[in-house]
């Protein structure tokens, strides 16, 4: 990935923009400082990994940001690694005004260091107490980040496709999940959600954690992949032998709902309006009310879903946001991650130049544009 050019102070335009937006927020809220403690926010600001346990919400360090300075507070286990292996490659290192290290076996020292750093600040916030404000910051991409997000999306799509091409009847759902995880890690992606279902379980379980059930005819592969804190989501379906006609019809219907949702996701449209639209799409596809059986996705970014689309949602789509929609019908699902631009949108996990890789295509006209969605991959028994 080509890094954006740095300015004289060593900061890239992306880091400078994020810091400026964060400091503008501090000024608006009349705060002197904020302490970042959650990995989704540390990763957003630093452009790097900030975890040890992939399932942990707290970061493995803390960042203190004031109107002028940025400080890293980390244990002696993490400080050097973060600086050298995460913050230097991401371009965040020049933003640091100081690194404060506490011995891992003396956690009270961490609190003392934070107190000393914040001694001159009377109004202090934490990201954990300001989730709405931080979500507003981290879910609007800098335009120069799009290349990195696009690369992540393409690699996640490749991992899914390679898994779909290699799984075999007789394998357990755990074996399918293991193959998907390996295909992610080989591409330097962290598989933070990898769900697999075989045959009847696809319709029975909308969130199918893998089991020992063995694949006979049909498999669903679900992936949320993360790189440097950024997360994309996608799902692919595979069938061995000729699928039943009813399954083919449902898959086309869910692909059409997905395409229409992608077309409707435009700047200014509220999430509540999008939910009303998807209700309409389900009804017109012949499946009224089916949207109530599973969440439909929504705003994405540094969490698998930053905000679900709900009937009463009042937030609105903005330019340079990501949306991961996942409409489902019994036994089928259509899911990819969409980038929203001013005048057009692009599917990151199913980019046009890869659309003929191994999956058949379903072409759908929506809002005056032709949308291409992955079909059902049919493999020989």
KOLMARVEX-842357 format. One record per residue (C-alpha): x, y, z; residue in three letters. Coordinates in steps of 0.2 Angstrom, whole numbers, plus 2048, in hexadecimal, padded with zeros to 3 digits. Example, Ala and Ser with C-alpha at 12.3 -4.5 7.8 and 13.67 -1.06 7.14 Angstrom:
83E7EA827ala
8447FB824ser
//
This chain:
800800800unk
8078117FBunk
80781D80Aunk
80182F807unk
80F83C805unk
814844816unk
81585681Aunk
82485F822unk
81F85A834unk
81F84882Eunk
80C84582Funk
80283E821unk
7F384781Bunk
7E8839822unk
7F083A834unk
7EF84D834unk
7DD84D82Eunk
7D884083Cunk
7E184A849unk
7D985A844unk
7C7853844unk
7CA84C855unk
7D185C85Bunk
7C2865854unk
7B785A85Dunk
7C085D86Dunk
7BE87086Aunk
7AB86E867unk
7A9864877unk
7B4870881unk
7C0862886unk
7D286488Aunk
7D7852886unk
7D0841881unk
7D7830885unk
7D5822878unk
7D3811880unk
7CA807873unk
7D27FE865unk
7C6804858unk
7CA81685Cunk
7DD81385Eunk
7DE80984Eunk
7D4817845unk
7DF82584Bunk
7F081C84Aunk
7EB81283Aunk
7F2802842unk
7EE7F384Cunk
7EB7F785Funk
7E67E6866unk
7EE7D686Dunk
7DD7CC86Funk
7D47CE85Funk
7C37CD868unk
7C87DB875unk
7C07EC874unk
7CE7F587Funk
7DD7F9875unk
7EE7F387Bunk
7F480587Eunk
7EC816881unk
7EE826877unk
7EC83787Funk
7E7845873unk
7E7857878unk
7E586786Dunk
7F886686Aunk
7FF85686Funk
7FD84386Dunk
805837879unk
806824879unk
80481B88Aunk
808808889unk
8107FA893unk
8227F5891unk
81B7E6888unk
8137F087Aunk
81B801879unk
82A7FD86Eunk
8207F1863unk
8127FE860unk
81E80C85Cunk
829801850unk
81D7F5848unk
80D7FE848unk
80F811849unk
81E81383Eunk
81780982Funk
806811831unk
80D823831unk
807827842unk
81782884Bunk
81B83A847unk
80B83F850unk
811839861unk
81984686Dunk
81E839879unk
81D82787Eunk
81A822890unk
81E810896unk
8178088A5unk
81D7F78ACunk
8107EA8A8unk
8107E38BAunk
80D7F58C1unk
7FC7FA8BAunk
7FB8098C6unk
80A8118BDunk
7FF8128AEunk
7F281C8B7unk
7FF8278BFunk
80682B8ADunk
7F582F8A7unk
7F283B8B6unk
8028448B2unk
7FF8468A0unk
7ED84D8A3unk
7F28578B2unk
7F08688A9unk
7DF8628A1unk
7CF8668ABunk
7C285F89Eunk
7C784D899unk
7BD84188Eunk
7C082E88Aunk
7BB82687Aunk
7B1819883unk
7A5827889unk
7A5830878unk
7A082186Dunk
79482B862unk
7A083985Funk
7AE82D85Bunk
7A3823850unk
7A0833846unk
7B3835844unk
7B882483Funk
7AB81F833unk
7AE82D827unk
7BD82881Dunk
7CB834817unk
7CB832803unk
7DD82D804unk
7D881E80Eunk
7CD816800unk
7DC80D7F8unk
7E0804809unk
7CD80080Cunk
7CC7FA7FAunk
7DB7EF7FCunk
7D47E780Cunk
7C37E4803unk
7CB7DC7F4unk
7D67D07FFunk
7C77CB80Aunk
7BD7C77FAunk
7CC7BD7F4unk
7CC7B3804unk
7BA7AF803unk
7BB7AA7F0unk
7CA79F7F3unk
7C1796802unk
7B27947F7unk
7BC78C7E9unk
7C57807F5unk
7B877A802unk
7B27687FFunk
7A275E804unk
7A5754813unk
7AF76281Cunk
7A876882Dunk
7A377A82Funk
7B277C83Aunk
7BD77682Cunk
7B5783821unk
7B879182Eunk
7CB78B830unk
7CE78D81Dunk
7C679E81Cunk
7D07A482Bunk
7E079D823unk
7DC7A6813unk
7DA7B681Cunk
7EA7B5826unk
7F47B0817unk
7EE7C1810unk
7F37CA820unk
7E17CC825unk
7D97C8836unk
7C97BE835unk
7C07C5844unk
7AF7BD83Eunk
7AF7AD834unk
79E7A4834unk
79B79582Aunk
78B78B828unk
78677B81Eunk
776776816unk
767778821unk
77178282Eunk
772791822unk
75F794824unk
75E78F836unk
76C79A83Dunk
76E7AC837unk
77E7AD841unk
78679C83Eunk
795799849unk
79E78A842unk
799779848unk
79F767845unk
791765838unk
79775F827unk
794767817unk
78975D80Aunk
7837697FDunk
78377C802unk
78E78780Cunk
78E799811unk
79E7A2815unk
79D7B281Funk
7AC7BD823unk
7B17CD82Cunk
7C37D0829unk
7CE7DE831unk
7DE7E682Dunk
7E67F4837unk
7D57F6840unk
7CB7F8830unk
7BD7EB82Dunk
7B47E581Eunk
7A67D881Dunk
7A07CC80Funk
7977BB80Cunk
7987AE7FFunk
78D79F7FBunk
79378E7F3unk
7887807EDunk
78E76E7E8unk
7847687D9unk
77576F7D2unk
76C77A7DFunk
7597797E1unk
74F7867D7unk
74878D7E7unk
7597917EEunk
75F7997DEunk
74F7A47DEunk
7527AA7F0unk
7657AD7ECunk
7607B87DEunk
7537C17E9unk
75F7C57F6unk
76C7CB7EAunk
75F7D77E3unk
75B7DD7F4unk
76E7E07F7unk
7707E97E6unk
7617F47EAunk
7687F87FBunk
7797FD7F4unk
7708087E7unk
7668107F5unk
775814800unk
7788267FBunk
77E835805unk
77083D80Eunk
76582E810unk
76182A822unk
764819829unk
75181882Dunk
74D81C81Bunk
75880E816unk
750802822unk
73F80781Aunk
746804809unk
74C7F380Dunk
73B7EE814unk
7347F3803unk
7427E97FAunk
73E7D9804unk
72B7DB800unk
72E7DE7EEunk
7397CF7EDunk
72B7C57F4unk
7317C3806unk
7287D0810unk
72E7D1823unk
73D7C6820unk
7487D5825unk
7437D3837unk
74B7C1838unk
75D7C9838unk
7667DA838unk
7697E1827unk
77A7E982Aunk
77E7FB829unk
78C80782Cunk
79D7FF82Dunk
7AF804830unk
7B97FF840unk
7AC7F4847unk
7A37E683Dunk
7947F183Eunk
796803845unk
783806844unk
7757FA83Funk
767801834unk
75880183Funk
74680883Cunk
749817847unk
75B81B842unk
75D82D83Funk
76F82E839unk
773830827unk
77F82A81Aunk
78E835816unk
79A835808unk
7AA82A80Cunk
7A181E817unk
7A080B816unk
790801817unk
78F7EE819unk
77E7E8815unk
7797D5817unk
7687D1812unk
7637BF815unk
7557B3810unk
7537A1816unk
763798810unk
76B7A7807unk
7747B780Bunk
77C7C5801unk
7897D0809unk
7977DC804unk
79F7EC80Aunk
79A7FC800unk
7A480C7FFunk
79981C7FDunk
79F82A7F2unk
79883A7EDunk
7918347DCunk
7948227DCunk
7978137E8unk
7A38047E6unk
7A27F37EEunk
7B37F07F6unk
7B27DE7F9unk
7AB7DA7E8unk
7B57E67DDunk
7B07E77CAunk
7C17E17C4unk
7BF7D17CEunk
7AD7CE7CAunk
7B07C07BEunk
7BC7B77C9unk
7B37A77CEunk
7A17AC7D2unk
7937AE7C6unk
78B7BF7C5unk
7797C57C8unk
7767D57BFunk
7697E17C6unk
7637F27C1unk
7607FE7CFunk
75E8117CFunk
7648127BDunk
7748087C0unk
7797F67BDunk
77F7ED7CCunk
7887DD7CCunk
7867D17DBunk
78F7C07DEunk
7847B27D9unk
7837A07E1unk
7937977DDunk
78F7867D6unk
79D7797D7unk
79D7677D2unk
79A75A7DFunk
//
